[in-house]
Structures are given as structure tokens and as C-alpha cells.
Amino acid sequence: MMFRSQPLKDTMKYNKKSIFKTLVLTISALVAHHADAQVSPMISMYYQNQYLSNPAYAGYGKGLNINLAYKQQQTKVEGTPASKNLSADYRTGKVGLGLVINGDRDGLIDIYRYAGTYAYHLNVNDKHHVSFGVSFGLTTEGVNSSHIIGDEGDNEVALYNEQKAYADGDFGIAYRFTNLTVQGVLPNLRQFYYDEVEGNVYSPSKFFTAISYKLKSSVAEFEPKVIYRGVQNYDNILDVGLNAVLKDKFNFLGMYHSSRNATLGLGFTHDKAYQIQIAYTSPFSSSLRKYSDGNIELGVKLNFLNK
């Protein structure tokens, strides 16, 4: 009996250590994802689908624009976090209308935001163009019980899922003078009226500003862009990027972020009817590299009724 009990005891110790190690790695990965989701948003919002960052871009282009994007964090543990969004915008006269749905899985928590947008586009003259946009939305948060390993009927889970959806809004402006564009956005307007909101509010962005300029030639178009944005519970971030479009078909994207990481991307456009773009963003912190290899994002843009 003594010869058999000793290995069993060692096995139990090993199992406890293994479970504890797995738990620590899982929690660390979830914390890493939550921080990464705040600091590294969807890359699509910088060039491919600016409506994601600024409601003034609803109906900014011709026709009906439908955009889909999916971002997945390359974690080293099970339960890879992911973010996704679907947006549609259309312009009629000077008015732009839009709808956007954002989804984010942060561990066991699913966060969804549904927003509608009204934008107004004013052409002052041939050179000066101003657009205003405002979005109103609802955000829901809840634990996805289907991913729980254990008691799905836990009271804590039920209480968390009883949270009511909360309303918020965004306001944005975009001014264009020939090839120069300046933007300013106040997202999550609720934060200006409430210091603290009941529940676990997922609203990482505090403000967003950007300036860009398009340089055109017979075979290529270059758009350097500088973005300065505020992030909740983190230092303000400076993004510097360049998007190069060759022969209206291929685009190459490169960005540096003051959060000490970078983004590389490439895309293909067919007859302005659709665009596919893939991008990779490295981890923004050396400590997070233990749990994440960065983010991979796929964006698809479809355009209809543009004639």
C-alpha cells in the first residue's frame, strides 16, 4: 500500500499544480486580451472603413457600403478571444444613414453594441467639405453559459446576466480641404454625464483625432495619416500610418503605434465593387508576448448601388 499511495499523492500534487498553472495562464490571457482590445482596436477603422471610428463617415462614399471585419488574438491558451463587426451605410442627397453591430468576446463575457447613425454632408464649395455625424446605440454584456465548464446555473452568472442594456452615443466631424482631411470624434458620450456607470461598461475609447493627406500619381495613391486617441486606463496613443494603393487594385498598409507595436497589412480591390484586406498587429507589451502573438484581422468591404 505504501508503494502505491506515494505515486498517487505525487499525482494529486502534480494535478493541483497543473490546474493552478492552467488557471493562471487563462486569467492572464483574458487580462491580456482585455488590455489589447482597448489599445489595439480594429485596423479597418483607419482606412478601409472609417465609419467604425467616426460617425461622420456614414454615407461618406457613393452607394451602399457593407463592411465585415473579424479580428482574432493569437493566444497560447485555449479560448482564443475574438472581435467582429458588421456595418452598413448609405447616402441619399446630403444625408448619410448607417448601422453598425460590434461584438467582442472577452473570455466568458460577450459584449455587443448596436448603433444607428445619422450624418449630414455639406459641400461648402469645390474645395471645402464638412461632414457631421451622431450615433445612438445600446450595449449589452453577459456571460456565455455555453462556454462554462462547471455549473452553468451559478447564481453569480445569473445575476451578472440580469444587467440591463445601457444607451450611449458618439459624435464626430470630418473636414476635407482638397486632399487634406481632419477628423475629431467624441465617442461614448455617456462618460461626460456619468463618472461611473452601473455594471461592467466596456467603453475603452475617450477621444479620437486624425489628420491625413492624399498624394496621387498616375499609378499610385499614398495617404499618410496621424491619429491621436485617448484610451481608458492607459496613456494616450499616437498612431502613424501610411496606406499605398497601386493601380486602384492593391493596397499596402503600415502603421506604428506609440504603444510600442506595429501593424502591417495588404489588400486587393476589384473594380471598386469589393475589397479584401488582411492585417497583422504585434503585441503592444513585452509582458503580453508570453500569452499572445498579436492579432490577425480580416476585413471585407462591399459596394452596391454606386451608379
Backbone torsions as a table, in degrees:
resi	resn	phi	psi	omega
1	MET	NA	-37.4	-178.3
2	MET	-66.4	-35.4	-179.7
3	PHE	-70.2	-25.7	-178.5
4	ARG	-89.4	-33.1	-176.6
5	SER	-72.1	-32.1	-178.1
6	GLN	-64.5	-48.2	176.1
7	PRO	-61.3	-36.5	178.6
8	LEU	-63.4	-41.7	178.1
9	LYS	-63.0	-42.9	179.0
10	ASP	-64.7	-37.5	179.3
11	THR	-64.3	-41.4	179.1
12	MET	-63.3	-41.0	177.5
13	LYS	-62.7	-42.3	-179.5
14	TYR	-63.6	-43.3	-179.7
15	ASN	-62.7	-40.9	179.3
16	LYS	-63.5	-43.1	178.9
17	LYS	-65.0	-40.3	-179.6
18	SER	-64.6	-44.0	179.0
19	ILE	-63.4	-43.5	-179.9
20	PHE	-63.7	-42.2	179.6
21	LYS	-63.5	-43.2	179.4
22	THR	-63.2	-41.1	179.7
23	LEU	-63.0	-44.5	179.6
24	VAL	-62.5	-44.0	-180.0
25	LEU	-64.3	-39.5	-179.6
26	THR	-65.5	-47.2	179.1
27	ILE	-62.2	-42.6	179.5
28	SER	-62.0	-39.1	179.4
29	ALA	-66.7	-38.1	179.3
30	LEU	-67.7	-41.3	176.2
31	VAL	-62.7	-41.5	178.5
32	ALA	-60.9	-42.3	-179.9
33	HIS	-65.9	-42.8	-178.6
34	HIS	-61.7	-43.3	178.4
35	ALA	-67.0	-41.3	-178.7
36	ASP	-66.1	-37.5	179.7
37	ALA	-63.4	-32.2	179.0
38	GLN	-76.4	-44.8	-174.0
39	VAL	-80.0	-35.7	-177.6
40	SER	-114.9	88.5	-179.7
41	PRO	-76.7	-174.3	176.9
42	MET	-59.3	127.3	178.5
43	ILE	-68.3	-26.2	-179.5
44	SER	-55.9	-29.1	-173.9
45	MET	-70.4	-14.9	-176.9
46	TYR	-80.8	-38.8	-177.2
47	TYR	-134.0	-52.2	-172.0
48	GLN	-65.7	-42.4	-177.1
49	ASN	-141.1	81.8	-176.3
50	GLN	-71.0	-12.4	175.2
51	TYR	-60.1	-28.2	179.6
52	LEU	-63.6	-31.9	-178.0
53	SER	-100.2	-21.4	-173.6
54	ASN	-142.6	114.7	-179.7
55	PRO	-63.0	-17.5	177.8
56	ALA	-66.0	-14.0	-179.2
57	TYR	-90.7	4.6	174.3
58	ALA	-68.2	119.7	-177.3
59	GLY	74.1	18.9	-178.3
60	TYR	-69.8	-37.1	178.5
61	GLY	-95.8	175.9	-178.5
62	LYS	-78.2	151.1	173.4
63	GLY	73.2	-162.9	179.0
64	LEU	-98.5	121.2	-179.9
65	ASN	-108.5	127.2	175.8
66	ILE	-120.5	126.2	-177.7
67	ASN	-124.3	138.0	174.0
68	LEU	-128.8	139.6	178.3
69	ALA	-144.1	143.7	179.2
70	TYR	-137.4	126.8	-179.9
71	LYS	-122.8	131.6	-179.2
72	GLN	-128.2	130.2	177.5
73	GLN	-82.5	133.5	-179.3
74	GLN	-87.0	84.3	-177.6
75	THR	-90.5	164.0	-179.2
76	LYS	-103.9	14.8	174.8
77	VAL	-131.3	168.6	-179.4
78	GLU	-70.4	159.8	178.6
79	GLY	82.6	50.9	-177.0
80	THR	-59.1	121.6	178.0
81	PRO	-68.2	152.6	-178.7
82	ALA	-150.0	153.6	175.8
83	SER	-128.6	148.9	-179.3
84	LYS	-150.3	154.4	175.4
85	ASN	-151.6	154.4	176.2
86	LEU	-135.1	129.9	179.7
87	SER	-138.7	152.3	176.0
88	ALA	-142.8	136.0	177.6
89	ASP	-143.8	150.5	-175.7
90	TYR	-148.2	146.6	-179.2
91	ARG	-116.6	134.0	173.7
92	THR	-131.5	111.2	-174.6
93	GLY	66.9	-123.1	178.4
94	LYS	-97.2	0.0	-175.2
95	VAL	-103.0	135.5	174.8
96	GLY	-115.5	136.2	179.1
97	LEU	-121.6	142.3	-177.8
98	GLY	-147.4	158.3	175.8
99	LEU	-141.2	133.7	-179.4
100	VAL	-138.5	139.1	176.9
101	ILE	-125.0	121.2	178.1
102	ASN	-112.2	138.3	176.4
103	GLY	-132.5	138.5	-179.6
104	ASP	-141.2	129.1	175.8
105	ARG	-104.8	114.5	-179.0
106	ASP	-115.0	84.8	-174.8
107	GLY	72.5	-122.9	178.5
108	LEU	-86.6	-6.9	-174.1
109	ILE	-95.7	128.8	174.6
110	ASP	-104.6	128.9	-179.2
111	ILE	-122.1	125.4	179.8
112	TYR	-127.8	141.5	175.8
113	ARG	-129.6	130.4	179.6
114	TYR	-119.1	123.5	-175.8
115	ALA	-139.4	142.8	172.9
116	GLY	-112.1	149.0	-172.2
117	THR	-131.3	140.8	171.3
118	TYR	-121.5	127.0	179.6
119	ALA	-128.8	152.3	178.2
120	TYR	-128.6	127.0	-176.8
121	HIS	-112.8	121.5	-176.1
122	LEU	-119.1	122.4	174.4
123	ASN	-95.9	101.5	-179.2
124	VAL	-64.2	-45.6	172.6
125	ASN	-158.6	-163.5	-176.7
126	ASP	-66.0	-21.3	-175.7
127	LYS	-107.9	-29.2	-174.7
128	HIS	-106.6	126.3	-179.5
129	HIS	-135.5	132.9	-179.2
130	VAL	-127.8	135.5	177.7
131	SER	-129.1	137.8	175.6
132	PHE	-121.2	147.1	178.2
133	GLY	-149.9	145.6	177.0
134	VAL	-137.0	136.1	178.6
135	SER	-118.2	144.3	173.3
136	PHE	-125.7	131.1	-175.2
137	GLY	-145.1	172.6	175.9
138	LEU	-124.8	139.0	178.7
139	THR	-120.9	134.3	177.5
140	THR	-122.2	146.5	176.2
141	GLU	-134.1	140.9	178.6
142	GLY	-167.1	158.5	177.6
143	VAL	-85.4	129.1	177.1
144	ASN	-82.9	99.4	-173.7
145	SER	-65.7	-21.6	-178.9
146	SER	-67.8	-15.7	179.8
147	HIS	-100.9	3.6	179.9
148	ILE	-82.6	130.2	173.4
149	ILE	-100.6	99.6	-175.6
150	GLY	143.1	-144.4	-176.3
151	ASP	-82.7	104.4	-179.6
152	GLU	-71.9	-18.2	-178.7
153	GLY	-94.3	20.8	179.7
154	ASP	-57.7	136.9	-178.0
155	ASN	-62.0	-34.9	-179.7
156	GLU	-63.1	-38.9	178.2
157	VAL	-65.4	-44.1	-179.7
158	ALA	-62.5	-41.4	179.5
159	LEU	-65.4	-41.8	179.8
160	TYR	-62.7	-40.6	-177.5
161	ASN	-75.6	-6.0	176.9
162	GLU	-82.5	-3.8	179.1
163	GLN	-59.3	138.8	179.0
164	LYS	-83.8	151.4	174.4
165	ALA	-64.8	142.1	179.4
166	TYR	-116.2	146.5	-177.0
167	ALA	-91.4	148.7	174.4
168	ASP	-152.2	-176.0	-178.3
169	GLY	-160.6	165.1	178.8
170	ASP	-135.5	148.4	174.8
171	PHE	-130.5	134.8	-179.2
172	GLY	-142.3	156.7	178.1
173	ILE	-139.4	145.1	176.2
174	ALA	-137.2	128.6	179.0
175	TYR	-119.4	129.0	-179.7
176	ARG	-123.6	128.4	175.7
177	PHE	-122.3	104.6	-172.5
178	THR	51.2	-107.1	-176.5
179	ASN	-99.8	0.6	-179.7
180	LEU	-98.4	132.8	179.0
181	THR	-129.3	133.1	177.5
182	VAL	-123.2	134.3	-178.0
183	GLN	-127.6	153.4	173.1
184	GLY	-149.0	133.8	-176.7
185	VAL	-136.2	137.1	170.6
186	LEU	-113.2	94.5	179.7
187	PRO	-84.1	163.7	175.9
188	ASN	50.8	59.2	-176.8
189	LEU	-57.9	-20.7	179.2
190	ARG	-58.4	-30.2	-177.1
191	GLN	-65.7	-19.5	-180.0
192	PHE	-81.7	-12.7	-177.9
193	TYR	-112.1	-21.8	-179.1
194	TYR	-129.0	124.3	175.8
195	ASP	-69.2	-39.3	177.8
196	GLU	-135.5	138.9	179.5
197	VAL	-113.8	139.1	179.6
198	GLU	-59.7	145.3	-179.7
199	GLY	87.5	-178.1	-179.6
200	ASN	-96.3	93.9	-175.5
201	VAL	-82.3	127.4	179.9
202	TYR	-104.8	85.0	-178.1
203	SER	-137.0	77.5	-171.6
204	PRO	-71.6	-26.9	-172.5
205	SER	-87.0	134.7	179.9
206	LYS	-106.2	-39.0	174.4
207	PHE	-160.6	162.9	-177.9
208	PHE	-146.4	125.5	176.1
209	THR	-132.9	148.8	-178.7
210	ALA	-155.3	150.9	174.5
211	ILE	-139.7	135.1	-178.2
212	SER	-144.9	163.1	-178.9
213	TYR	-146.5	133.2	-179.5
214	LYS	-99.3	128.4	176.7
215	LEU	-113.0	120.9	-173.8
216	LYS	-115.3	143.8	172.6
217	SER	-134.9	-175.2	-176.7
218	SER	-69.9	-23.3	-176.0
219	VAL	-120.6	-12.9	-174.4
220	ALA	-149.0	158.9	174.1
221	GLU	-130.8	130.1	-179.4
222	PHE	-116.8	135.8	178.6
223	GLU	-132.1	93.5	171.5
224	PRO	-73.7	147.6	-174.8
225	LYS	-147.5	138.1	177.2
226	VAL	-121.9	126.8	-178.0
227	ILE	-122.9	137.8	174.6
228	TYR	-128.1	120.9	-174.0
229	ARG	-137.6	151.3	178.5
230	GLY	-101.1	137.5	-178.2
231	VAL	-124.5	135.9	-178.9
232	GLN	-61.7	131.7	177.3
233	ASN	59.0	32.5	178.5
234	TYR	-154.7	158.8	177.8
235	ASP	-63.9	149.0	174.5
236	ASN	-58.4	146.8	-172.0
237	ILE	-117.2	136.1	174.8
238	LEU	-106.0	124.3	176.6
239	ASP	-113.3	132.5	176.9
240	VAL	-124.6	120.6	-174.9
241	GLY	-136.3	164.9	176.5
242	LEU	-142.6	127.2	175.8
243	ASN	-116.3	123.5	-179.3
244	ALA	-113.9	126.1	179.7
245	VAL	-113.1	121.5	-177.0
246	LEU	-105.9	122.3	176.6
247	LYS	52.8	33.3	178.2
248	ASP	58.9	20.2	-177.7
249	LYS	-125.3	-50.1	-174.6
250	PHE	-108.8	137.6	175.2
251	ASN	-128.2	144.1	179.1
252	PHE	-124.1	130.1	-173.1
253	LEU	-122.1	134.5	175.1
254	GLY	-140.6	135.9	-179.3
255	MET	-142.2	144.6	171.2
256	TYR	-116.6	136.1	-179.1
257	HIS	-115.9	138.0	179.9
258	SER	-67.0	-7.4	172.7
259	SER	-78.4	13.4	174.0
260	ARG	67.5	42.8	171.6
261	ASN	-145.0	176.2	-173.9
262	ALA	-143.1	163.0	-179.8
263	THR	-130.7	138.0	173.1
264	LEU	-128.6	138.6	-179.7
265	GLY	-151.5	160.6	175.8
266	LEU	-147.1	153.6	-177.0
267	GLY	-150.9	170.2	179.8
268	PHE	-137.5	134.4	179.0
269	THR	-120.2	134.7	178.8
270	HIS	-114.8	109.4	172.8
271	ASP	50.6	31.6	-179.8
272	LYS	59.7	9.6	179.9
273	ALA	-85.9	-34.5	176.8
274	TYR	-153.5	154.7	178.6
275	GLN	-137.4	135.4	176.0
276	ILE	-119.0	131.2	-178.6
277	GLN	-138.5	136.9	176.2
278	ILE	-123.2	140.2	-176.6
279	ALA	-141.7	149.7	176.2
280	TYR	-124.2	132.7	177.1
281	THR	-122.1	127.0	-178.3
282	SER	-75.1	160.8	177.2
283	PRO	-61.4	144.8	-175.5
284	PHE	-90.1	-5.6	-177.7
285	SER	-137.6	140.4	179.1
286	SER	-63.5	-31.0	179.4
287	SER	-69.7	-31.1	-179.7
288	LEU	-75.5	-18.3	-179.2
289	ARG	-66.6	-15.4	175.6
290	LYS	-69.5	-26.1	-174.1
291	TYR	-118.7	-13.0	-175.8
292	SER	-142.0	143.1	175.2
293	ASP	-102.7	14.7	179.6
294	GLY	103.9	-169.5	-177.2
295	ASN	-119.3	141.8	171.2
296	ILE	-115.9	131.8	-176.6
297	GLU	-129.1	138.3	175.9
298	LEU	-119.9	126.9	179.7
299	GLY	-123.8	138.5	179.0
300	VAL	-128.9	130.2	179.2
301	LYS	-122.5	128.2	178.7
302	LEU	-118.1	141.3	-179.0
303	ASN	-128.3	128.8	179.8
304	PHE	-129.2	163.8	172.0
305	LEU	54.5	39.4	-177.2
306	ASN	-98.5	14.0	-179.9
307	LYS	-112.8	NA	NA
